[in-house]
Amino acid sequence: MDLVARFGGIILRQDRRAVISDPVPVPVRVPRKELLARLRQRVCELCETGTTVAVHQVAALRELGKPGPDQPAWAALMAKIRRKTLIVCAPCHDWIHANPVAHAA
């Protein structure tokens, strides 16, 4: 007498006539990131000049400190647009590093 394995009432044996028909995968369109669109514009978000740009980034928005007269213009802009990145030209990037936020949270 042959032993036949059963799984949930279904006999588990090979069917040589079975055809596997996998559906064709549907391509999923992933939207581009906002940062890439901002970079492609090649415009400094501080001085608004069209030039070679770089990205200034902070780890968290809370590093920008509290809004007020002591907050630098670059930190106020980042807080206003609620982004941890800022697209800036080389002179503005140097100015940002020369004028850090005095009282970060």
C-alpha positions in Angstrom: 0.0 0.0 0.0 1.4 3.4 -1.1 1.6 6.3 1.4 0.0 9.5 0.2 0.7 12.8 1.9 -2.3 15.1 2.5 -2.2 18.8 3.2 -5.6 20.2 4.2 -7.4 17.5 2.4 -5.5 18.1 -0.9 -3.5 15.2 -2.2 0.1 16.3 -2.7 1.4 14.5 -5.8 2.9 15.6 -9.1 0.7 16.6 -12.0 2.8 16.4 -15.1 0.1 18.2 -17.2 -0.1 21.2 -15.0 0.6 24.6 -16.6 2.0 27.5 -14.6 0.6 30.8 -15.7 2.1 33.7 -13.9 0.6 37.1 -14.6 2.7 39.7 -16.3 4.0 42.2 -13.6 2.5 45.6 -13.9 5.1 48.3 -14.0 4.7 50.7 -11.1 5.5 54.4 -11.7 7.3 55.9 -8.7 7.0 59.7 -8.5 10.2 61.7 -8.5 11.4 63.2 -5.3 10.8 66.9 -4.6 14.5 67.4 -3.9 15.5 66.2 -7.4 13.1 68.7 -8.9 14.5 71.5 -6.7 18.1 70.5 -7.7 17.2 70.5 -11.5 16.1 74.1 -11.3 19.7 75.1 -10.5 18.6 78.2 -8.6 19.9 79.2 -5.2 16.9 79.3 -2.8 18.6 82.0 -0.7 19.9 84.6 -3.2 17.8 83.2 -6.2 20.8 83.2 -8.6 21.0 80.6 -11.3 24.4 78.9 -10.8 26.0 75.7 -9.7 24.2 74.6 -6.5 24.8 72.4 -3.6 22.6 71.0 -0.9 22.8 72.2 2.8 21.2 69.7 5.1 20.3 69.6 8.8 19.6 66.4 10.7 16.3 67.7 12.1 14.2 70.8 11.9 14.5 71.3 15.6 18.2 72.2 15.1 17.0 75.4 13.5 16.0 76.8 16.8 13.0 78.9 17.7 11.8 81.5 15.2 12.7 85.1 16.0 15.1 87.9 15.3 18.1 85.8 16.4 17.4 83.1 13.8 19.5 83.4 10.6 17.6 84.0 7.3 18.6 80.6 6.0 17.2 78.8 9.1 14.0 80.9 8.9 13.6 79.8 5.2 14.1 76.2 6.0 11.6 76.4 8.8 9.1 78.2 6.6 9.2 75.6 3.8 9.5 72.8 6.4 12.4 71.1 4.7 15.6 69.7 6.1 17.4 70.6 2.9 18.2 73.9 1.2 19.5 74.2 -2.3 22.2 77.0 -2.3 25.1 78.3 -4.3 28.7 78.0 -3.0 28.9 81.6 -1.5 25.6 81.1 0.3 26.7 77.7 1.6 29.9 79.2 3.0 27.8 82.0 4.6 25.5 79.4 6.2 28.4 77.6 7.8 29.9 81.0 8.9 26.5 81.9 10.6 25.2 78.9 12.4 22.1 78.9 14.6 23.0 80.4 17.9 20.4 78.8 20.2 19.3 75.4 18.8 16.7 73.5 20.6 
